Amino acid sequence: LYVSASLFIIILNITKLPMVISTIISEAFSPLAMYGGFIGVLVTGIKRAVFSNEGGVGSASIAHSAAKTDEPVREGIVAMIGPFIDTIIVCFMTASVILITADANPLYKVGGGINGAELTSAAFGSVISWFPYILSIVVFLFSYSTMISWYYYGEKGWRYLSSGTSSLVIYKTIFLSCIFIGSVSSLSNVIDFSDMMILSCAVPNIIGAFFLLPKLKTHLNDYWSRYQEGKFQIY
């Protein structure tokens, strides 16, 4: 639903797309961005990107490790497509819709104003009047699916650390308590807490990944040589 609506607005205003791309590039590399807080912009961009695609956190590997495959390297390559689709394609489409509808969006304001789902909803609503209602459902589905996936990651970690399921009720209690606290807290507090927790996952994961690079290189070279020799069966 979200991608279809985004494509509809972009195609409807396809002549504005070059301007959108030009604006994104020029604003990203403008002197104001470079000298007026490049590090801050960079950090914010990385935080939001990681919040979106979980790149480097190590959480997605838990889901991909459950896949039934004879070639773990191939599954790893599939996993690398996720951040590209999530951040490069979907987030670019969102940014395009916001910039295309900037003149008609009452909430759009350069350098500040209202951000997040409310700004996006107003952007879609300026072209498709009834879409904010659909977007509310989409945002709920985004949130609910995120809670399900993160519960799964946490449960796997808890099972590993506790070596069993007898104490799983403690994890479930903590998880449900966090959902309740998050629903009654301010959005900024939830995002700040999430960023902190994601960082706490990313640091040890990236360090561990560096130690595993030699082993990964060995498996990747083996997989790639067999792939080039055509040893995989094609259905």
C-alpha positions as CSV (number, residue, x, y, z in Angstrom):
1,L,0.0,0.0,0.0
2,Y,2.7,2.4,1.0
3,V,5.0,1.7,-2.0
4,S,2.1,1.8,-4.4
5,A,0.9,5.2,-3.1
6,S,4.5,6.6,-3.2
7,L,5.0,5.4,-6.8
8,F,1.6,6.9,-7.8
9,I,2.6,10.3,-6.5
10,I,6.1,10.2,-8.0
11,I,4.8,9.0,-11.4
12,L,2.1,11.7,-11.3
13,N,4.8,14.3,-10.7
14,I,7.6,12.6,-12.7
15,T,8.7,16.0,-14.1
16,K,9.6,17.1,-10.6
17,L,11.8,14.1,-9.8
18,P,15.1,15.6,-11.3
19,M,14.5,18.7,-9.0
20,V,14.0,16.4,-6.0
21,I,17.3,14.5,-6.7
22,S,19.1,17.8,-7.3
23,T,17.8,19.2,-4.0
24,I,18.8,16.1,-2.0
25,I,22.3,16.1,-3.5
26,S,22.8,19.9,-3.2
27,E,21.5,20.1,0.4
28,A,23.6,17.1,1.4
29,F,26.9,18.7,0.1
30,S,26.1,22.4,0.6
31,P,28.6,24.5,2.5
32,L,25.9,25.0,5.2
33,A,25.8,21.3,5.8
34,M,29.5,20.9,5.6
35,Y,30.5,23.7,7.9
36,G,27.4,24.2,9.9
37,G,27.2,20.8,11.5
38,F,28.4,18.1,9.2
39,I,29.2,15.7,12.0
40,G,25.8,16.3,13.6
41,V,24.0,15.7,10.3
42,L,26.1,12.6,9.6
43,V,25.4,11.1,13.1
44,T,21.7,11.9,12.8
45,G,21.6,10.3,9.3
46,I,23.4,7.2,10.5
47,K,21.1,6.8,13.5
48,R,18.0,7.1,11.4
49,A,19.4,4.7,8.7
50,V,20.3,2.1,11.3
51,F,17.0,2.6,13.1
52,S,15.4,1.9,9.7
53,N,17.4,-1.1,8.3
54,E,19.3,-2.4,11.4
55,G,22.6,-2.5,9.4
56,G,25.5,-3.6,11.6
57,V,23.3,-4.4,14.6
58,G,23.4,-8.1,14.1
59,S,19.6,-8.6,14.6
60,A,18.7,-9.5,11.1
61,S,21.3,-12.3,11.1
62,I,19.1,-14.0,13.8
63,A,16.2,-14.1,11.3
64,H,18.3,-15.1,8.3
65,S,20.0,-17.9,10.3
66,A,16.6,-19.5,10.6
67,A,16.3,-19.8,6.8
68,K,16.6,-23.3,5.3
69,T,19.6,-23.1,2.9
70,D,22.6,-25.2,2.0
71,E,24.6,-22.1,1.4
72,P,24.9,-19.7,4.3
73,V,27.0,-17.3,2.2
74,R,24.1,-17.0,-0.3
75,E,21.7,-16.2,2.5
76,G,24.1,-13.5,3.7
77,I,24.1,-12.0,0.2
78,V,20.3,-12.0,0.3
79,A,20.4,-10.3,3.7
80,M,22.5,-7.5,2.2
81,I,19.6,-6.6,-0.1
82,G,17.5,-5.7,2.9
83,P,19.2,-2.4,3.8
84,F,19.3,-1.3,0.2
85,I,15.6,-1.8,-0.3
86,D,14.7,-0.3,3.1
87,T,16.9,2.8,3.1
88,I,17.8,3.5,-0.5
89,I,14.5,2.7,-2.2
90,V,11.7,3.1,0.4
91,C,13.2,6.1,2.3
92,F,14.1,7.7,-1.0
93,M,10.5,7.3,-2.1
94,T,9.3,8.9,1.1
95,A,11.7,11.8,0.7
96,S,10.6,12.3,-2.9
97,V,6.9,12.4,-1.9
98,I,7.7,15.0,0.9
99,L,9.7,17.2,-1.5
100,I,7.3,16.9,-4.4
101,T,4.3,17.9,-2.3
102,A,6.3,20.6,-0.3
103,D,4.3,23.5,-1.8
104,A,0.9,21.9,-1.0
105,N,1.9,20.5,2.4
106,P,1.0,22.8,5.3
107,L,3.3,21.1,7.7
108,Y,6.4,21.3,5.5
109,K,8.9,23.8,6.7
110,V,12.6,24.1,5.7
111,G,15.0,23.6,8.6
112,G,12.4,22.5,11.1
113,G,8.7,22.1,11.8
114,I,6.8,18.9,12.3
115,N,8.6,15.7,11.2
116,G,8.1,12.0,11.2
117,A,4.8,10.2,10.4
118,E,2.7,13.4,10.7
119,L,4.7,15.2,8.0
120,T,4.6,12.1,5.8
121,S,0.9,11.8,6.3
122,A,0.2,15.4,5.4
123,A,2.4,15.0,2.3
124,F,0.4,12.0,1.0
125,G,-2.9,13.7,2.1
126,S,-2.1,16.7,-0.1
127,V,-2.4,14.5,-3.2
128,I,-4.6,11.6,-2.0
129,S,-7.1,13.1,0.5
130,W,-8.1,9.8,2.0
131,F,-4.7,8.2,2.2
132,P,-3.8,9.4,5.7
133,Y,-6.4,7.0,7.0
134,I,-4.7,4.2,5.1
135,L,-1.3,5.4,6.2
136,S,-2.4,5.1,9.9
137,I,-3.1,1.4,9.2
138,V,0.3,1.1,7.4
139,V,2.1,2.7,10.3
140,F,0.4,0.4,12.7
141,L,1.5,-2.6,10.6
142,F,5.0,-1.3,10.5
143,S,5.0,-0.9,14.3
144,Y,3.4,-4.3,15.0
145,S,5.7,-6.2,12.6
146,T,8.7,-4.5,14.2
147,M,7.5,-5.5,17.7
148,I,7.1,-9.1,16.5
149,S,10.5,-9.3,14.9
150,W,12.3,-7.7,17.9
151,Y,10.5,-10.0,20.3
152,Y,11.8,-12.9,18.2
153,Y,15.4,-11.6,18.3
154,G,15.2,-11.0,22.1
155,E,13.7,-14.4,22.8
156,K,16.5,-16.1,20.8
157,G,19.1,-14.2,22.8
158,W,17.3,-14.9,26.1
159,R,17.1,-18.6,25.3
160,Y,20.8,-18.7,24.5
161,L,21.8,-16.9,27.7
162,S,19.5,-18.8,30.0
163,S,20.0,-22.2,28.3
164,G,16.3,-23.0,28.3
165,T,12.7,-21.7,28.3
166,S,11.9,-21.9,32.1
167,S,12.6,-18.2,32.6
168,L,11.1,-17.1,29.4
169,V,8.1,-15.6,31.2
170,I,10.6,-13.0,32.7
171,Y,11.6,-11.9,29.3
172,K,8.0,-11.7,28.1
173,T,7.1,-9.5,31.2
174,I,10.0,-7.2,30.5
175,F,9.1,-6.9,26.8
176,L,5.4,-6.2,27.4
177,S,6.3,-3.7,30.1
178,C,8.6,-1.8,27.7
179,I,5.7,-1.7,25.1
180,F,3.4,-0.2,27.7
181,I,6.0,2.3,28.9
182,G,6.8,3.3,25.3
183,S,3.1,3.8,24.5
184,V,2.7,6.4,27.3
185,S,6.1,8.1,26.9
186,S,7.0,10.9,24.6
187,L,8.2,9.9,21.1
188,S,11.6,11.6,21.6
189,N,12.2,9.5,24.7
190,V,11.3,6.3,22.9
191,I,13.6,7.1,19.9
192,D,16.5,8.2,22.2
193,F,16.2,4.9,24.2
194,S,15.9,2.9,21.0
195,D,19.0,4.6,19.5
196,M,20.9,3.8,22.7
197,M,19.9,0.2,22.7
198,I,20.7,-0.2,19.0
199,L,24.2,1.3,19.7
200,S,24.7,-1.2,22.5
201,C,24.0,-4.0,20.0
202,A,26.1,-2.6,17.2
203,V,29.3,-2.0,19.1
204,P,30.0,-5.6,20.2
205,N,28.5,-7.0,16.9
206,I,30.8,-5.0,14.7
207,I,33.8,-5.9,16.8
208,G,32.8,-9.5,16.6
209,A,32.3,-9.2,12.9
210,F,35.9,-8.0,12.5
211,F,37.2,-11.2,14.2
212,L,35.1,-13.3,11.9
213,L,36.3,-11.6,8.7
214,P,39.0,-14.2,8.0
215,K,36.5,-17.1,8.3
216,L,34.0,-15.2,6.2
217,K,36.6,-14.6,3.5
218,T,37.4,-18.3,3.3
219,H,33.7,-19.3,3.0
220,L,33.0,-16.5,0.5
221,N,36.0,-17.4,-1.7
222,D,34.8,-21.1,-1.7
223,Y,31.3,-20.1,-2.5
224,W,32.3,-17.7,-5.3
225,S,34.6,-20.2,-6.9
226,R,31.9,-22.9,-7.0
227,Y,29.4,-20.3,-8.3
228,Q,31.7,-19.3,-11.2
229,E,32.4,-22.9,-12.0
230,G,28.6,-23.5,-12.4
231,K,28.5,-26.2,-9.7
232,F,25.1,-25.1,-8.3
233,Q,22.0,-26.7,-9.6
234,I,19.6,-24.3,-11.3
235,Y,15.9,-25.1,-11.1
